[in-house]
Every structure is written in C-alpha cells, then in structure tokens.
C-alpha cells in the first residue's frame, strides 16, 4: 500500500496510473467498440446472451477486480481526498439527502411518464446514447440485464468514484485533477454509444461523483448507478416491450422490439 509519507509514492503512483489508463484505453478502443458493433448484428438470442455473459465476466475482473487492486494500493488516499473535496462544499447533510431524495422522485416520475408515452410510440424511448441494441428482448436476457446493471453499479463506482481518484490524487496531489480525470475517462469509455453516450454518461458521472462527495458514502452512487442502469436494461424492456412475456428458448430469433400489447 502506498504511504503518503513515502518520497517515492508519487512516482510509483504515476507508473501505476499510466498502466491503468493504458489498460482502459486499449479495452475501449480495441474491444468494447468492436464487440458492440458485432452485438448489434446478432439475430439470435443465444448469441446475444453469450455476449452479455462475456461482458459481465469481463467487467468483473477488468473493472471490479482492478478497482479492488487499486484500492489496496492507494487506499490511504481515499479519506484525505474526500476530506479536501468536502471542504469545498460546506453543505448541510439534511439538505444533501433532501436533494438526493427529490432527484430520485423526479427521476421516477419522469420514467413513469416516459414509459407511458413510449408504449404508444416505442421508437421514441428516451435513452442516453445508442444503447437500443442492448435492451433485453426476452426473459433470459432480462436476467442478464439485472446482473449487468448491478455489476456496473458496484464495479464502476468503486473504480471511478473511489479507487481511480485516490490513485490520481496520490500521483498529482491535486484533488481537482483527481475528480476530473476519472470523470472524463468514465465518459470516454462509453464511446461505443456515440457522442451522445459520451456526453450523457459524463454528466451522469458528475452527478454520481457529487453524490459521493456530498454524502461521504460510496453506497449512494452505487445505488443510484445500479438503479439508473436497471431503468434502461430491465424496467423499459419490461414495461414498454413486454420482454418478460417472451421465452427466448421458444423464440430464438430476435425481432425489432415493439410496444407490449394489453391483454384482458
């Protein structure tokens, strides 16, 4: 574990940071975009499920596993970084939780309204970035949507809101850089979703980072992130397209999703 008092700490942190950034850039440039393009061309649910399981396992080690390793190495910088960031925002805790609760209620209301509208016009489902191909089409894919959402909430928040900022802070000594670099990288890693996906996830990442700084609890952004992904990968496919009614073992070929019809 890096010791803040050790004179070689910044140099070692820089080396580790460069290696981590290289890993994430290569993962995005050579793997994510290629696999997502291939995924959009799949016409059978078996191939889609295989790729979704691959994404789940890859994320567990390349995001979650790396986050754990970085936290072990740079964990001593988590508390000092958080303390400095919180000193910039002298906000009453009650107000913070009020804002978070109000935002959650607003998101829930907008989601309900959006789903009601989308049921009448399924092509107008609002998503951040080009993720239409990722929306589960049947019960089997919905289960993987659950797992992907929860894993993303835990793994990505541990890395981009806790571990990576601590490592950047150990290398640079700047709290501002420790927030900005992980935030920009978080958005850039969603380049496979197009420009809208990069911009949208960067904004969402900023909100998640603010929730962590304001509350001092990594659990808050983890829950928010997981709920946000569950909205896209579980709630919308279920409420709008009725994916839960389709058995992928019987309907192996994937058709264009259409709004669920009401049954009496």
N, C-alpha and C positions, 0 to 999 in steps of 0.2 A: 504494500500500500504506500502511495506517495505521501511523504511527510512534508507539510507546508514549510517547515524549518530547514529542510534539506536543500543545499545550494544547487544541486543538480536536478531538482524537481521540475523546473520549467522546461529544461532541455528534454528530459525523459517524456514529459507530457506532450511536448511538440512532436516527438517521434511517434508516440502512440496515436496522437491526433491525426497526423499525416497518414498513418497506416489505416486508421478507421475511415477517414474521408475517402481514401483510395478504394477501400472495400465497398463503401456505399455508392460511390460514383460508378464503379465497374458494375455493381449489381444493377443499378438503374439503367445505365447506357447499354449494356450488353445482354441483360437478362430480362428485366421487367417489361420493357417495351416490346421485345421480340415475342415473349410469351403471351403478352396481352393481345398482340396482333394475331397470333396463332389462335388464341382462345376465341376471338370474335368470329373466326371462320368455322368453328366446330358446329356440327349439326346434330350430334348425338349427345344425350345427357351423360353417357358413360365417359366420354372424353372430357366433357366439362367438369364432371365430378372428380376425375383423376387430376386435372389441373388445379382445381380448387383445393384438393387434399395436398398437392405438391406445394401450393402457395402457403398453406397452413404450416406444414412442416418446415419449409424454408424460413418462414418468418420466425418460427420458434427459436431457431438457432442463430440466424443471421441478424435478427433484431433483438429478440428477448435474451438469447444467450450472450450476445455481445454486450447488451446493457448490464447484465449481471457481472461480467468480467470487468467492464469499465468502472462499475460501482465499487467493486473490490479494490481496484487500483486507485481510483480518485475519490473514494467515498468521503474522505476527511474534508473535502472542499464543498460538499453539499450544504452543510449548515452555515459556513461563513458566507457563501454566495447568497443563500436565501436571506440571511440577516441583512446583508447590504442592499439587496433588492427591496426588501420590505421597508427599509429605512427611507426609500424614495416614495413610498406610498403609505403615509400615515392615515390609514382608513379604519374607521370603527368596524370591528368584526361583525357586529349585528347588521350594519349596512351592507357589508360584503355578502353575507348569506342571504340578505333580502334581495340583492341584485341577482344573485345566482338563482334563487327560487323564482323570482319574477321572470328571468330569462328562460327557465325551464318551462314555466307555464305558457309563456309566449310561444316557445317552440312547439309545445304540444298543441296549442290552438291552431297555429299555422299549419301544422302537419295534418290535423283533422280537416281543416278547410281545404288544404291542398289535395288530400286523398278524395274528399267528396267531389271536388272539381275534376280530378283525374279519372274518376270512374265514368264520367260522361265523355271525357276526351283523353284516352290513355296515352296518346302521343305527347301530351303536354305535362307529363310528370316532371316535377322540378327536381333536378339533381345537380350536384356540384361537379362539373367536369363530365367527360364522356365515360360514363360507367353503365350505360344501358345494357351492354352485353353481359355485365356481371350480375345483373339482377336474377336471382334464382327463378327457375321455371317450374319446379315441382317440389314435392315433399322432401326428397332426398337432397336436393340442392339447398333447400331451406335449412336443413340441419347443418350443412356446411356453412351457410350464411351466418348462423348463430355462432359457430366456433370461430369463424374468421373475424367476426365483429368483436367478440370478447377478447380474442388474442391480440387484435390490433389495439384495443383499448389499453391492455396491460403492457404489452411489449413496446409499443411505440411511445407511450407516455414515460415508461421507465427510461427509455433511451433518450428521447428528445427533450423531455422536461426535467430529467433528473441526472442521468449519467453523463451525456454529452456536454451539457452546460458545465458540470463540475470539472470535466477534463479540459474544456476550453478555458475555464477560469484558472485552473492550475497552470496552464501554459502561458496565458496572457496577463493574468492578474486583473483583467477588466470585466466587471460584471455586465456592462452593456454588450460587449462582444460575446460574452457567454450566453446571452439571450438571443442576440441577432443571428449568429452563425447557425445554431440548431434550428431556429425558426425558418431561415431561408433554405436550409438543407431539407427540412421537413416538406416544404412546398415543392422543391425541385425533385424530390423522389417520386412525386406524383405526376411527372411529365408525361407519362403514358396516357393520362387523362386529358391531355391537351392544355392549352393556355389557361382556359377557364378552370381546369382542375388544379393547376399550379397556384393561380391567384387565390382561388377559393380555399384550398387547403392551407395556404399560408395565413389567410385571415382567420380561419378556424384554429390554426395552431397558435396564433396570437391570443385568441380568447382563452384557449386551454392553458397557455403559459400564464396569463393574467390570473386565472382562477387558482393556479398553484401558488403563485406569489402572494396573492391576497389572502388565501386561507392557510397557507403553510402546510397543506396536506396534499400529497400526490394522489390520494384516493379520489379526490374531487375531479381532477382532469381525467383520470382513468374511467370513472363512471360516465362522465359527460361524453368522452370519446366513444366508449362502447355503445352508449345509448344512441349517439348520432349515427354510428355505423349500422346498428340494429334497425334504425328507421329506414335506411336505404336497402339493406340486404335481407330484411325479414318483414318489417311492417308493410312497406309499399308493395312488394310482390304478393303478400298475403291479402291485403285489403283491396288493392286495385286489380290485380290479375288473378286472384284466387289460386295461387301456386300450391297452396296446401291441399287443394282438392285433386291435384294431378299426381298420379303414381308414375314415377319415372321408370319403373320396371315394366309397366304396360305401354307407356308412350315414350319410346326410346329416342325418337327423333324430335328435335327442337323446332317449334314453330314460332312465328312472330307473336309475342305476348299481346293478348287482348284483354280488355276490361272484363272482370268477372261478371257473370250474369246472375241476377237474383233468382232464387228458386223458392217456390211457395211450399 
